[in-house]
Amino acid sequence: MAADITLRGPGDVLATLPYQLGYHPAESVVVVALDGRRLAFVARCDIPPESGVTETVEALVEPIVRERFGAVVLVGYESEVDASRPLLTALVEALELRGVEVLSVDAVRDGRRYSLVCSEQCCPPEGDPVPDPAAVPAVAELVALGRAPLPSRAAVERLVEPDALGPDTAVPRVWRVRRRVAREVGLRAWAEVLTPPGEPGARSSETERWPPRVVADAAGALADVALRDALVGWLAPGVLPRSALDGAVVARVEASLPRWAGMGSWTPPGQRALGREILLERLFGLTRAVPDVAPSAAAVCTVAAHVAWAQGDGALARAALDRALRLDPSYRLAQLLARLVENGLRMTPRDRPDDGEVRRAG
């Protein structure tokens, strides 16, 4: 299903942003790059202290200029008057200096939109109400795609943190030792985690738990770097070039794992978006099932982050990478992906999913 959402004006941009980001932003500045009347790139950052404005501007402007987007919309979400103005003003100056058109600059506060650059009747000093999402057709299209914004960035971060352990779910002894499982054992576990929706054995990560041994085997398999990379290539085609993967391991993955939600070395056009929300839910359910004491926890988070980034969800990818690097600051694959996310780097158009997904950078 295509995600080419048409926007009618600044109000539509504001109404759809929480659905594009995956959560309701607060104390933030959001940069929206447009391709015609379609969102092409969304980047969010916390409002920095005055000393951090210059560095933040450089980080936000660079991907906009590199990708040669035609125009941008700037939005500051604030609880105090003018809290976002210093960063927004600096962004306008930097973008216009680089030849990027700035269409609008708004501060959003207490449910109202205040223009920082327009003093015409269309933008009264008392502000305009942010449109009701129910009245915006683009929001209805995003809801149909399965988008539902979480209440805050903290809620996104909780999606990757381990579940609280109750008395009947004591951490298995297997997590207390460093373990590596055979490839075939690990692939059987991944096949169970990835059982297609509706088939016998398919589980919902929200209502049903995988047996501890399945979780342990799926996670432990990622200690095998060749298998880990082949899994990333399977779950998010195009993220890792096939030429860089072990051909024999790729063949075993192809023979062992199901093909849905865009998984596989080749997926028929038009089928890549089907079930992708379910796939992300499964992978992040797996991250929550793996406790911090597991040696493979960083690997599980990194694999999930690759899929989130490939699907355009920078907020989820960043949250997963934050946990991975907190647990293992030297984990190389997480470090490499973190650089891509931080710099807003995208896959080439040939490799990107063909469903028009907007790129979201945190």
Secondary structure, DSSP 8 states (H G I E B T S, - for coil): --------SHHHHHHHHHHHHTB---SEEEEEEEETTEEEEEEEEE---GGGHHHHHHHHHHHHHHTT-SEEEEEEE-SSTTSSHHHHHHHHHHHHHTT-EEEEEEEEETTEEEESS--STTS-TT-EE---GGG-HHHHHHHHTT---BS-HHHHHHTTS-----TTS---GGGGS-----HHHHHHHHHHHT--TTSTT---TTT----HHHHHHHHHGGGSHHHHHHHHHHHSTTSS-GGGS-HHHHHHHHHHS---TT-SS---TT-SSTTHHHHHHHHHHHHHHS-TTSTTHHHHHHHHHHHHHHTTBHHHHHHHHHHHHHH-TT-HHHHHHHHHHHTT----TTTS-TT---EEE-
